[in-house]
Amino acid sequence: MTTRYHNFSAGPGALPLAVLEEAQRNFLNHEGLGASLIEMSHRTKPFESVLYAARDTLAELYGLPDTHEVLFLQGGAHLQFAMVPLNLGAGAYIDTGVWAKRAFDEAARVGPAWKLWTSAAENYRNVPAPDAKFDAPEGAKYLHYTTNNTIYGTEFHHVPESALPLVSDMSSDFLSRPMDLGRFALVYAGAQKNAGPSGVTIIIARKDLVRSFTGAANVPLIMRYSIHAENDSMYNTPNTFGVYLVGLVAKWVKANGGLAGMDAAADEKASMIYDVLDRHPEVFDPHAAPGSRSRMNLTFRIRTGADAEKALLAAAEKRGIVGLKGHRSVGGLRASIYNAVPRESVVALQGLLTDFAAGKA
């Protein structure tokens, strides 16, 4: 087998090796049907079975109530930044980083939008406290928040309290822990971080919201959840191979302990890295405040500056460790340890950081 790197890319991120191998086995001749899935019409029974299997496995993993359904769209979270207010109306927002702010800014272009909380003044080091209350502005139809921020490395470890229906961007920690999604009006996730390849956006929402359009008459049909729901996510040609891979990832999660198994593994892997960072405060400077630290995207700087960070990246490459460079907007370093990043890769990174702190890397 070709040597594979220890991949800590923030997105598109690592996929489970077993998923890649199964896709490879089926690529030329999908399930013995004589053609690749990427050559088949999305209107065929074989692809319908792929889509329904992916949908049903996700629903099973989260224990979705009958009030909710799963859709597969395109356009990533950025399209959802616009679709949410276009379909649901005016919203209130919690700003905990770049993507949360972009969601708010897009909503403000569509109509009224309220920013109820922001950690911008603290350079997005934290999320709201668990006991924070968010009152509903008059006219607001939902409260939107981003569960995990890839750039700054923060994550909600609780669900915000509000009388408003909850809407959430879960792109980078989707499938990483058990959550009662029945509490949410709508969640969305770009698959490319923790659930599959780029080009697929997963929507889980209340049926009463996505099957009855109440927005403005001039909203294009392609931008209406109701159209996609009525057409089983096939109003236009979906990313057929991407949906297939999302289904394989969901099946892999189910076979490896489900969401509880992913949750336990995320705790262990994140602790392995944070422990090294905290043990050497003279060398490493984690960005996120302890109570807000992400288990998916661990962001940090080296106190002696950018040259030392470049040296660490060079040492990492020599050890087959890739994807540690921070987002271009903030710099620094970032280790994304999504579900598919195996423990042995985290052990390798742990060893690199330990050696670097000791001047041995």
N, C-alpha and C positions, 0 to 999 in steps of 0.2 A: 504494500500500500504506500502511496505517496506520503511523504512526511507532512504532517499538518502542524501549523503554528499554534501557539497558545494565543488565542484570539480574544482580545479585550475591547474590540471595536464597539462604539456606542450605537451604531446603526447605519446600514444594515449590520446586525450583530450575528453572533455565532448561532448555528443551527445544530441540533443534535446529530451526531455522526450516524446513528441508527436511521434517522429520517433521511439523511442524504443518501445512505446506502440503499434504502428501500426505493427512493425515487430513482436512483440510478438503475436499479434492477428492472424497474418498470418503464424506463424512459422510452425505449424504442418500441416496446410492445406492451402497452398498458393492459395488465390483467389478462393477457392472452388474446386481446381483441384485434391484433394485427396492425395497430397504429399507435403512435404516441398520443398521449392526452392532449398535447399542444396542437395536434392536427385535427382534433375532433370538434365538431360543432357543440356549442354550449346548449343546444336544443336537443341533444341526444340523451337517451336514457343513461348511458354510462356516466356522462358528466353530471346529470341530475343526481345520480346516486352518490357521486363524490361530494357535491355541494351539500346534500342533505345529511350525509355522514358527518361532515365537518360541523355543520350547524348543530346536529343532535349531540355530538360529543362535547362541544362547548357548553351546550345547555345542561348536559349531565354533570360536567365538572363543577359548574357553579350551582347546581340544583335550582335552576331557574323555575320560578312559578309559571303557571299557565298564562299569567297576565303579561308576560314578556316574550320577546322573540329576538332572533339573531338575524342580522342582515350582513351581506358582504358588499361593500362599495369600493370605490377607487378615490384617488385624490388626496389620500393621507389625512392627517389631523388638520392640515391647513384648510382643506375644503370644509371640514366640520366646523371650523371656526366661523364660517359664514352660514352653513346649513342650519346650525343650531338656532341662531336668532331668526333666520328667515322662516323657519318652521314653527318655532316655539314662542317667538316674540321677545319682548324686552327681558334682559337678564341682569342679575347681580353677579359679581366676579370677585374671586380671591386671587390676588397677584403674588405668586411665589417664584417668578422667574420668566425667562424669555418667552416660552411657549404660552404660559398663562397670560402674559401681557399681550401677546399677539392675538390670543382669543378675545380678550377684552377689546383691543383696538378694532378688530374686525366687527365685533358686535356693535361698537359705537358708530361704525360706518353705516350699519343697517338701520339703527334706530336708537332709542334710549338704552343706556347701559350704565350700571353703577359699579364702582370699584369699592368694595366694602373693607378691604384690608390689603396691605402691601408690605413686603419686607425689603423694598428697593433701597431704603435708606441704610439698611444693614448689609447691602450688597447680596441680598437674597441668601442669607446664611441660615434662615429658619422658616418654619411653617407656623401657623397659628397654634396656640396651646390647645390641648384637648377640651378644656372647659370654655373656650371662646364661643360666644353666641353671636349669631349673625341675623340681625333683624331684617325683615323683608321691607324694602322700599316700596312705596305705593306704586303699583303698576308692574312690578317685577314678577315674572312668571317662573323663574328658576334661579338656583344658585349654582354657579359653575366653578369648579376647581380642578387643578391638575394634580393627580395623586403623586407623581414622581417627576422631578425636574432633572433632566439628563445633564444640563450644562453646569448647574451649581451643585448637584449632588444632594438634593434634599428630597424628603419623602414624607407624606402623611402616614402616620402609624395609627390613625383613627379616622373616623368619618365625621366631618363637621356637623354641628348641630344647627338646624335651621328649620323653620316652618315651611320654607320654600321647597319645591321638588328639586332633587339633586341631579345635576348633570356633571359628568366628569370625563376628562381626558385621561385615560389609563394606558396610554401608548407604551410606556417603558416599564411598567410593572404588572401588566396584564398577565394572567396565568401564574403569578408568583406566590399567591396566598389565597386562602379561602376568604370570600367576601359575600355578604348577602346582597346580591345585585337587585333583589326585589325591592330594596330601599331606594333605588335610583330610578329616576324618570328615564334617563338615557345615559349610557356610557359609550365611548368610542375609543378605538385603539388602532393606530397604525401598526400593522403586523410586524414590521421589519426590525423591531427591537427585541421582542420576547416571544412572539407567537408565529413567526413565519418569515417569508421574504418581503421585500418591498413591493408595493403595488396593490396591496389589499388593505382595506380598512374595515375593521370589525365594529359593528354597531349592535348593542344590546339595549333594548328599549321597551317601554310599555306599549302594548298593542294599541291602546286607545290614543296614544300620542302619534304613533307613526302610521296609523291607518286612517286618520281623519285630518286632512290638511286644513289648517286655519290661518295660513299666512296670506300675504297679498296676492291678488290675482295675477300680477306680472312676474311672480317667481317662476322661472323656467321649470318645466316638468322634471328635468333631470336633477334638479335641486330639491325635489320634494321626497321626503321619506315615504309618503303614502304610495307613490308610484313604484318605488323599489320594493316595498312590502307586498303590494298587490301582484308584483311580477316575480316573486321568489328570488329577489336579487339579480334577476336576469332581464331587466328592462332594456339595458344595453349589454353588449358582450362583456362579461366579467373577466377578470384575470384568472383564467381557468386553471393554469398550472399553479398559480399562487394560492388559490383556494384549496387545491389538492394538498399543497405543502402545509397550509394551516391545519388541515384535517389530520395530516400525519403527525404534526407537532402535538396537537390535542390528544391524539391517541397515545403518543409517547408519554405525555404528562400523566395520562390515566394509568399507564402501565408502570409508572415509576412513583407510585404513591399518591397520585392525584395532587390537588392543590396543597394539601397538608404536607405531602412529601416535598414539594417545591419550597414551601415555606420554611421547613426545617433546614433544607439544604442552603437556602438563602441566608438564614441566620448564621449557620456555621461558616460559610464562605466569607461573608462580610466581616465576621468577627476575626477571622484569620488575618485579614489585611488591616483592619482598624487597630487591632492589637499591636501590630508592628509600628504603625504610624504613631500611636499614642505612647509607645515605649521609647520612642526617639523624638521627643518634642524639639530637641535642639537641631534636628535635621528636617523633619517633616511638619508641614502646617496644613492639616485637614481644613477644608473650607467650611463645611456644614457644622452647625452647632450640634452637640451630642444628641439631644432629643429629637433632632430633625434629620439625622443622617440617613441617606439612601442606602438600601442594601443592593441596589441594582447598579448605580453609578457612583463610584467612590472618587471624589475629587480632592486634590491636594496640591500644594506647592512645596518646593524645596527652599528652605529659608535663605540659602546662600545665593539664590538667584537663577536666572535663565540659563546661564552656562552650565550650572550643575544639573538642571533639568535635561538639557541636551545630552549631557554625559550619561544620565540615567537611561535615556531613550536609546542611545548607542549601545550601552551595555545590555539592554533588554533585547535589542535586535540580535546581538550575538548569541543570546540564549533562546532564540526562537520565540520571543514574546513580542507581540505586535498590538497596535491599537491603543497605546497609552497616552498619546498626545491629547491634551485638552482641547475643547472647542475653540475654534479660531477667534471667537469674540472675547474670550477671557484668558486664553493661554493656560499654562499650568499642565497638570497631569490628571488623567482620568482612567480608572479601571472599571469597565462595565462587565459585571459578573452576572449576566442573565442566566436563566435556567439552564441553557445549553452549554455554558462554560463548565467543563468538568472540574472536579476537585483537584485533579493533578495539575491543571493549569494554575489554579489558585495557589497550590503548594509551590509551583515554580516562581510565581510572582512574589510570594511570601519570602522565598529564599533570596531573590534578587534584592528586595528592599532591605532585608536584614544585612546582606553583604554590603550593600551600598552604604548603609548607616555606619558599618564598621570600617569603611574605606577599602573594601575588598572587591568591589564590583568593577 
